[in-house]
Amino acid sequence: MELEQLRIFSAVARYGGFSAAARKLYISHSTTSRAVAALEAELGVRLFERSSHEVSLTVAGKVLLDEAGALLRAAEDAAERVRAAEK
């Protein structure tokens, strides 16, 4: 599991779809889709229920969204502390 995959997954959940997340992150739809598919394959669970017009989080997706938020915040905090150490 990579931080970039978690960032993309979180954006899909936040913006309600792969295309919207891709636009907000300035990446391709296929990159977005591959990142989520890789997470699902690695974890062995579906993270989203997909329909032709929307996506919604599964129970596992809701758990990962909570955990991903904490991990992404921790990574940003660590980066800030490292930058501050050099000032």
C-alpha positions in Angstrom: 0.0 0.0 0.0 1.5 3.3 -1.1 0.6 6.8 0.1 -0.2 7.9 -3.5 -2.7 5.1 -3.8 -4.3 6.1 -0.5 -4.4 9.8 -1.7 -6.1 8.7 -4.9 -8.5 6.4 -3.1 -9.4 9.2 -0.7 -10.1 11.6 -3.5 -12.4 9.1 -5.3 -14.4 8.8 -2.0 -14.4 12.5 -1.4 -15.4 13.6 -4.9 -17.8 10.7 -5.5 -16.2 9.2 -8.6 -13.1 8.3 -10.5 -13.4 11.0 -13.2 -14.0 13.8 -10.6 -11.1 12.6 -8.5 -8.8 12.4 -11.6 -9.7 16.0 -12.6 -9.1 17.3 -9.1 -5.8 15.5 -8.8 -4.7 16.4 -12.4 -4.1 12.8 -13.3 -5.7 10.5 -15.8 -8.8 8.5 -15.2 -6.9 5.3 -16.0 -4.2 6.2 -13.3 -7.0 6.7 -10.8 -8.7 3.5 -11.7 -5.4 1.5 -11.6 -4.5 2.9 -8.2 -7.8 1.8 -6.7 -7.7 -1.6 -8.4 -4.2 -2.2 -7.1 -5.4 -1.4 -3.5 -8.3 -3.7 -3.9 -6.1 -6.5 -5.2 -3.6 -6.0 -2.5 -6.2 -6.0 0.3 -8.4 -8.6 -1.2 -11.6 -6.6 -0.8 -13.7 -4.3 -2.9 -13.5 -0.7 -1.7 -16.3 0.8 -3.8 -19.6 -0.3 -5.1 -19.7 0.9 -8.7 -22.7 1.8 -10.8 -22.8 3.4 -14.2 -23.1 6.9 -12.6 -21.7 6.8 -9.1 -19.5 5.0 -6.6 -20.1 4.4 -3.0 -17.8 3.0 -0.3 -18.2 -0.5 0.9 -17.8 -1.3 4.6 -14.1 -2.1 4.0 -13.8 1.1 2.0 -15.2 3.1 4.9 -12.6 1.5 7.3 -9.8 2.3 4.8 -10.9 5.9 4.4 -10.6 6.5 8.1 -7.2 4.8 8.2 -6.0 6.5 5.0 -6.8 9.9 6.5 -4.8 9.2 9.6 -1.8 7.9 7.5 -1.9 10.8 5.1 -2.0 13.3 7.9 0.9 11.5 9.7 3.0 11.6 6.5 2.4 15.4 6.1 3.2 16.0 9.7 6.4 14.1 9.4 7.4 16.1 6.3 6.7 19.3 8.1 8.8 18.3 11.1 11.7 17.3 8.8 11.5 20.7 6.9 11.3 22.6 10.2 14.4 20.7 11.5 16.5 22.4 8.8 15.4 25.9 9.6 
